Amino acid sequence: MPRPKVHDAALRERLLDRAGTLLSGGGPGALSLRTLAQDCGTSTTAVYALFGGKPALLDVLHARAVHGLAQRLDAVEPAADPVEHLSRLAHAYREVALGDPHLHGSTLTTAVLPSFAHTVRRAMAARALRTDADPSTVALAVQALVHGLVDLERHGLAAAGGFPAALHAALDGWLRADR
C-alpha cells in the first residue's frame, strides 16, 4: 500500500497563503520558516519538502504576485481610447502595488511591461500618441513613471492626488499635437 502524502497540496496552499500574509505584513524579514510552520500547524521539514527553502518559497510567492497582477491587468475594462486604456492599466498597477507593497518591485514591473507595450502600440496605430518614437521606449517610459510614482507614494513623498496628475502630464507629453 502506498504511503499517504503528509505534505499535500492543501498544506502547500496554506503555507503559501500564510507566507504571503507574513511577507505583506513585514517584508522578507518577517517571513521566518519556523514561524510559518508553527502558524500552519506543521514542521519546517514540511516547508523544506514542499519548497526547498525560503528562497524557493519567495520565488513561488513572487510568481503568484506576477500572476495576480497579470490577471488584474487583463481585467481592466478596455476603453475605446487607447490612451485612456493605458491610464486605466497604470491605475490598476498602482492599486496592486499599493495593496501589497512588499511584492512591489522588479518582478512585478517586468510583468506589466507587455500590457503597457501592447496598449502603446495600439495608441500609436490609432494615431493617438506621437509616432516618432519606438513603442517599446514609450511603454518603458510610462512604466518607469508609474513604478516611480508608486514608490514615492509608498514612502509618503508624493502629494495627495499626485499620481493621477503626474500620469496625465506624462501621457499628455506623448499625445499627438493634432489630436
C-alpha positions as CSV (number, residue, x, y, z in Angstrom):
1,M,0.0,0.0,0.0
2,P,1.4,3.4,-0.9
3,R,2.4,5.7,1.9
4,P,-0.1,8.6,2.4
5,K,1.1,12.0,1.4
6,V,1.9,14.0,4.5
7,H,2.7,17.2,2.7
8,D,-0.2,17.6,0.3
9,A,-1.4,20.4,-2.0
10,A,-3.7,21.7,0.7
11,L,-0.8,22.2,3.1
12,R,1.2,23.8,0.3
13,E,-1.6,26.4,-0.2
14,R,-1.9,27.1,3.5
15,L,1.8,27.7,3.7
16,L,1.7,30.0,0.7
17,D,-1.2,31.9,2.0
18,R,0.3,32.4,5.4
19,A,3.7,33.2,3.9
20,G,2.1,35.9,1.7
21,T,0.4,37.4,4.8
22,L,3.7,37.4,6.7
23,L,5.6,38.9,3.8
24,S,2.9,41.5,3.1
25,G,2.8,42.5,6.8
26,G,6.5,42.9,7.4
27,G,8.6,42.1,4.4
28,P,11.1,39.3,3.9
29,G,12.5,39.7,7.4
30,A,9.1,38.8,8.9
31,L,9.0,35.5,7.0
32,S,10.6,33.0,9.3
33,L,10.2,29.4,8.2
34,R,9.9,28.3,11.8
35,T,7.0,30.8,12.4
36,L,5.4,29.9,9.1
37,A,5.4,26.2,10.0
38,Q,4.1,26.8,13.5
39,D,1.3,29.1,12.2
40,C,0.2,26.3,9.8
41,G,0.5,23.5,12.3
42,T,3.3,21.7,10.6
43,S,7.1,21.4,10.7
44,T,9.9,23.2,9.0
45,T,10.6,19.8,7.4
46,A,7.3,20.2,5.5
47,V,8.3,23.6,4.3
48,Y,11.6,22.3,3.0
49,A,9.9,19.3,1.5
50,L,7.4,21.4,-0.4
51,F,9.6,24.4,-1.4
52,G,13.2,23.5,-0.8
53,G,13.8,26.5,1.5
54,K,13.0,30.2,1.9
55,P,14.4,31.4,-1.5
56,A,12.3,29.0,-3.4
57,L,9.3,29.9,-1.3
58,L,9.9,33.6,-2.1
59,D,10.1,32.7,-5.8
60,V,6.7,31.0,-5.7
61,L,5.2,34.0,-3.9
62,H,6.6,36.3,-6.5
63,A,5.3,34.1,-9.3
64,R,1.9,34.3,-7.6
65,A,2.1,38.0,-7.4
66,V,3.1,38.3,-11.1
67,H,0.2,36.1,-12.0
68,G,-2.2,38.1,-9.8
69,L,-1.0,41.3,-11.4
70,A,-1.4,39.9,-14.9
71,Q,-5.0,38.8,-14.0
72,R,-5.7,42.3,-12.7
73,L,-4.4,44.0,-15.8
74,D,-6.4,41.6,-18.0
75,A,-9.5,42.5,-16.1
76,V,-9.1,46.2,-16.8
77,E,-12.1,47.5,-18.7
78,P,-11.0,48.3,-22.2
79,A,-11.5,51.9,-23.3
80,A,-12.2,53.0,-26.9
81,D,-9.5,55.5,-26.5
82,P,-6.2,53.6,-26.1
83,V,-4.6,56.4,-24.1
84,E,-7.4,56.1,-21.6
85,H,-6.8,52.4,-21.5
86,L,-3.1,53.0,-20.8
87,S,-4.2,55.2,-17.9
88,R,-6.5,52.5,-16.6
89,L,-3.7,50.0,-16.7
90,A,-1.4,52.4,-14.8
91,H,-4.1,52.8,-12.1
92,A,-4.6,49.1,-11.9
93,Y,-0.8,48.6,-11.4
94,R,-0.8,51.2,-8.7
95,E,-3.7,49.5,-6.9
96,V,-1.9,46.1,-6.9
97,A,1.4,47.6,-5.9
98,L,0.0,49.7,-3.0
99,G,-2.1,46.7,-1.9
100,D,0.9,44.5,-1.4
101,P,4.0,46.8,-1.1
102,H,6.4,44.1,-0.2
103,L,5.8,42.4,-3.5
104,H,6.1,45.7,-5.5
105,G,9.5,45.5,-7.2
106,S,11.3,44.5,-10.3
107,T,9.4,41.2,-10.6
108,L,6.1,43.0,-10.8
109,T,7.3,45.8,-13.1
110,T,8.6,43.3,-15.7
111,A,5.2,41.7,-15.7
112,V,3.4,44.9,-16.6
113,L,5.6,46.0,-19.5
114,P,3.9,43.7,-22.1
115,S,0.5,45.2,-21.3
116,F,1.8,48.7,-21.5
117,A,3.7,48.0,-24.7
118,H,0.6,46.4,-26.4
119,T,-1.5,49.4,-25.4
120,V,1.1,51.9,-26.5
121,R,1.3,50.2,-29.9
122,R,-2.5,50.3,-30.2
123,A,-2.4,54.0,-29.3
124,M,0.3,54.7,-31.9
125,A,-1.6,52.7,-34.6
126,A,-4.7,54.7,-33.8
127,R,-2.5,57.8,-34.1
128,A,-3.5,58.9,-30.6
129,L,0.1,59.1,-29.5
130,R,3.1,60.5,-31.3
131,T,4.6,58.1,-33.7
132,D,8.1,59.5,-33.8
133,A,9.4,57.1,-31.0
134,D,9.8,53.4,-30.6
135,P,6.7,52.0,-28.9
136,S,8.8,49.9,-26.6
137,T,10.6,53.0,-25.4
138,V,7.4,54.8,-24.8
139,A,6.0,51.8,-22.9
140,L,9.2,51.7,-20.8
141,A,9.0,55.4,-20.0
142,V,5.3,55.1,-18.9
143,Q,6.2,52.0,-16.8
144,A,9.1,53.8,-15.2
145,L,7.0,56.7,-14.4
146,V,4.2,54.6,-12.9
147,H,6.6,52.5,-10.9
148,G,8.4,55.6,-9.6
149,L,5.2,57.4,-8.7
150,V,4.1,54.3,-6.7
151,D,7.4,54.1,-4.9
152,L,7.2,57.8,-4.0
153,E,3.6,57.3,-2.8
154,R,4.6,54.3,-0.7
155,H,7.3,56.3,1.0
156,G,5.0,59.3,1.7
157,L,6.9,61.5,-0.8
158,A,4.1,62.2,-3.3
159,A,1.4,64.8,-2.7
160,A,-2.2,63.8,-2.4
161,G,-3.6,63.3,-5.9
162,G,-0.1,63.3,-7.3
163,F,-0.3,60.0,-9.1
164,P,-3.2,60.9,-11.5
165,A,-1.8,64.4,-12.2
166,A,1.7,63.2,-12.9
167,L,0.4,60.3,-15.1
168,H,-1.9,62.7,-17.0
169,A,1.0,65.2,-17.6
170,A,3.3,62.4,-18.9
171,L,0.7,60.9,-21.2
172,D,-0.1,64.4,-22.5
173,G,3.5,64.7,-23.4
174,W,3.2,61.7,-25.7
175,L,-0.1,62.8,-27.3
176,R,-0.1,63.8,-31.0
177,A,-0.2,67.6,-31.4
178,D,-3.1,67.3,-33.8
179,R,-5.2,65.1,-31.6
